[in-house]
Amino acid sequence: MGRFRARPLDGAPAHACTSAKSLCSRPLQDPCERLAPFLAAVLHDSCAPLPARMNSNIVLDWRTEFTHSQRGEAVTTQTPGTTPAEVSDFYDVYNSLLRKYWDDNFHFGYWQDEADDSSIAVATDRFTDIMISKLPVGPGARVLDVGCGIGKPALRLAQQTGATVVGISINQQQIDEGNARAVAEGLADRVSFQQANALELPFEDGSFDAVLAFESICHMPRLPALKEMSRVLVPGGRIALTDLIKIEDPDGTAAAAGFQSQALVRYSDYPALTAAAGVEIDELIDVSAHTKRTYAAMAEGISRGTDEIVEKFGPGVVNVLQAVAAPLGPAASVGCLIMAGHRAA
């Protein structure tokens, strides 16, 4: 594998998962509340697989349980796990919550330092601009946005670079909104969105000059997803992604292990992961210190909209989000990295 620049964590402390452990030590009756120890990795749009429950034998994806709880339906050992259709159903519920209480960017914010008081909108756009800078593309280049949300990053990328962008999502609601935005912004000739499964991309080999996967690879099995991204790239084509990671204690153990966040990877896992997918790393950056304020910002939004969230989604959803976003809760043990690389020739 080629040489790459690895940057250490910017001094973000690793906290004990006090809230998660206390929640796990007692029976949890509300089916949505049971998610609290596991939701840290997926506070807004991320969707990592849910590991085995500490108080049951059910192994389900947390999005399935969220959706069933919101509908007032029971979750049992017979309830199916996550399928593409179930993921899409989840986002039919969750899209409006994100837009109302977070932002039209369905990803973390990036704050320069502790003194940075940027709004969520500014912080999320800043993160988008950082990711765009990792993809040196221009007019005529074709870029694939894997897990495009409602299209805000893809449109911003097209505006800044002149590239043609195709965004994919498993959720048709997001696709419809993205295409409507492209028309409204006068970019429909260069930006389009279509429903697709990232593990079975409907594109020929070497169809794109670059791939953006903005906080989406944690939605899916990473290695197969990376292999598909690599497949559709031209040889030497660029890839830039963000992922959620376990923040490790100084002794090398994962602080997030206290709530069984097996769906998260470690910073140190990435060289082997990308090599297995045929991707060479050019830059690997731990930006956890810059994204950690995301949780507090989300908690503020939840607090402002508690009554409306309860009315629309039920009290269980509020309980889960508040528990996870607590300063010493499991959110404190979840970090974020940027990987910029290219398809091996």
N, C-alpha and C positions, 0 to 999 in steps of 0.2 A: 504494500500500500504506500502511496506517496506521503511525503512529509506534510504535516499540518501544524498550525499554531494552536496550542491548547492554552486556554486562559483559566485561572482558578476562580473560585467563588469570590465575589467582591466583599468578603467580610460579613456576610449575613449569618447571624447566629442560628444554631440549631436548637429548637425548643422541645421540651418534653411534651408528649401528646396527652396532657392532663385531661382535657375535656373528652377526648376519645376514649381514654381508659375508664373514666368514670361512667361514661355511657355504656361501655361494654360490660361493666361489672354488675349490672342489674338487668332484670328482664325488661325488654322494650315492647310495649303493647302496640303502639301505633306503627303500622307497617312502613310508613314513610320515615318515622323517627329511627327505625333500625338502620337506616342508611347513613346516619351521621358519622360513624367512625370511618366510613369508606368514601365519603363524598369529597374529601379534601382535594383529591386529584382531579375532580370534575366539578368545581364550584360553579362554573357557568356552562360553556358549551362543550367541554371535553367529555369523552365517554369511554373510560377504561373499563374492562370487564370486572365485575364484582366478584371477589373471592368468597370462599366458604364463610357463611355466617358464624359468629361466635356463639349464637344461641339457637341455631337450628341447623338442619342438614340441607337447606335449600341453597342451591347455587344458581343465582340468576344475575342477569345484568341489572345494574341499579336503575337504568332508564325504564326497564319494563316495570319494576316495582313502583317507580315514581308515577308512571302513567296509570297503572292500576289503582294506586292509592288516590290519585286525583279524581278518578272516575268512581271511587267508592267501591271498587271491586276487590275481592279477596285475592291474596297471593298464596298459592299452595305449591306443593312439590310437583304438581302436574302443570303449573303455569309454564308455558314455553319460555326459553331463554331468548336472547336477542337474535332476531333475524333482520335483514335489511328493512322489511316492512315495519317491524316493531320500532326500529331506530327512527324511521320516518314518522311514525305515529307519535313518538316521544317529542320530536321537534315541532310537530303540529301544535302541541301543548306549550312547549318551552320557548318557541320563537318570540311570542308576544311578551313573555316575562323578561327575556333578555333585552328586548328593545325598549321596554318601559323602564326597567330598573338598572340597566347597564348602559349599552350603547348599540349602535348599528354595526359596529365592529364586534364580532363575536370572538374576541381574543383578549388576552391580558393587556394591561397598560404598561408603559415603560416610563419610569420617573428617573430623572438624572441623579438625584441624591435625596437625602432626608429633607433638605430645605425646599425641594421642588414641590410647589403647591398646584401643579397643573391639574386641570379638570380631567375627568375620565375621557372625554372626547379628544382632548389634546394628547393625553398619554397614549391612547390606543392608536391615534394617527401617527404619533412619533414612532411607535413600534412598527407600524406598517412601513414607514419611510426607511427605517433601519433594514427591514427585510428586502425592500426594493433595491437598496444599495448593494445587497449581496448578489443580485442578479444583473450583471452588466449587459442589458439587452437594449435594443433600440428599434426604430421603425423597420418593419419587415420580419422581426423575430416573432416566433409563436411561443406563447407561455401557457402552461397548464396550471390552473389553481385547483389543487386537490382539497376538497372540503371548503368550498367558497363562501359558506354562509349566505347572506343576502347580497353579496357582491361588492361591498364597499372597498376592500383592499384591491380586488381585481380592477375596478374602475380607476382607482387612484394610480395603480401601476400603469395602466394604459395611458392615462393623462400625462404622467410624468415621463414616460419612455417612448411613447409612440408605438409600442408593441401591440400585437394582436393577442388577446387573452381569451381562453376558454376556461370557464369555471365549472366544476362538477360538485354535486351534492346528492345524497341519497334521498333528500327531502324535496318533494315537488313544490311545496309552498315557498321554500327558499329560492328555488329556480325561477318561479314565476315572478317573485319580487326582484330578483337580480336582473332579469330581462327587462322588466318595467323600468328599473333604474337606468339601465343602459340606454333605453329609448329616451327617457327624460333628460339624460345628460348628453344626448347627441353622439353616443359612442356605439350604437348598435351595429355599426359597420365593422367594428374592431373588437367588440366585447360581446360574448354570448355565454349563456349558461345552459347546462343540460343535466338531466337526472342520470346518474351513473353510479355504479359500485366501484369504489377505489381499488378493490381487490381483483376486479375484472374490467379494466379500463377498455372502453370501446374504440381504441385507436390503434393504428398500425405502429409497428416498431419504428423508432426514430422519427416520430411525428412532431416533436417539439424541441425547441432550442433550450428551454428552461422549464423547471417545475418549481412551483411554490406550494408548500404544505404548511400553512400557518395554523399551528396548534390543532392539527387534525389527525396526525399520525397516532396520537394517543386514543383515537376513536377505534382503532383496528389493530389486528396483529401486525406488528411493526415490520418484520422481515418480509412477508409476502407483499405488504404495501410498498415497501422500498424497492423490491424487485420489479413491481409493476411500474413505478415511477422511473426507474432506471431503463426499463424496456422501451418506454415511449420517448426517451431522450435520444437525440443524436449522439454519436460518440463524442465525448468531451463536453456534452451539454451540461448546463449548470443546474444545481438543485439547492434550494434554501428552505429550511424547515425550522420550526420550533417544536419543542417537546417538553412535557412535564417530567421532572426527575425527582428522585429521592434526595433530600439533603442529608449528607452523611456526617456523623459525628467525627471528631478528630481521630478516633481509633479505627475509622473506616466502616463502622456499622451504620446502617441506614436508620436515621431517626424515625422515619415514617413506618418502620416495621412494626411499631406499636399498634398500628391499626391494620396490619396485613395488607398493605398497599402493593401487592405483588404485581399489579398492572403497571406500576411505575418502574422505569429503568434508572440506572445510575449514570452519572456523567461518564464514568470510566467504562461503561458498557458500549459506548457508541463506536469506537474504532472497529471492534469486532463485528458489530451489527451492520455497519455500512459496508465493510469489506465483503461480508457474505452476500450483500445485495449488488455488488459490482459498482459501488460508489466510493470514490476516493475523497477523503476529507481535506479541505483546504483551510478550514477555520472551524474551531469548536469553542464556543464561548458560554460560560455559565453566567447568566444574567439574573440570577435569583434575587440578588440585592436590589435590582431595579424593578422587578415585577411584583415583589412581595406585597406592595401596598394595594394590589388588586383586591385582596380579600377584605381589607378594611373598607375600601371604597364600595364593594358589593354590599357589605354589611350595612353601610349607611343608606344605600338605596332600599334595602330590605326594611330597615327601620322606618324610613319615610313612607313606605307603601304597605306596611303590615296589614292594615284593615282591608285594602283592596286585594292583596294577595290571598288573604284568608277567604274572602268572599269568592274569589275566582278559582283558587287552587286548593283550598282547604288548609287547616291549621298545621297539618303534618309537614307541609312544604316549608313553611316559615320556621318551624322548629328545627328542621334539618339544616337549613341555610344559616340560621343564627348560631347553631352549635359549631358548625364547621368553621365559620368565619371568626370565631372567638380568638383573641390575640394569642393565647397559648393552646389553642385547639390544633387539630391535625393539619389545618392549612399552613401552620408555621413550619411544617416539615416538608412541604412540597415546593420545589424550585422549578426553574425554567432554563432551558438551554437553546442556543442557536447553533445549527449545523449548516455550514455552507460547503458545498463540494461539487464534484462533477462525475459524470459517468466515465468509467474507465474506457480507454480507447480499445 
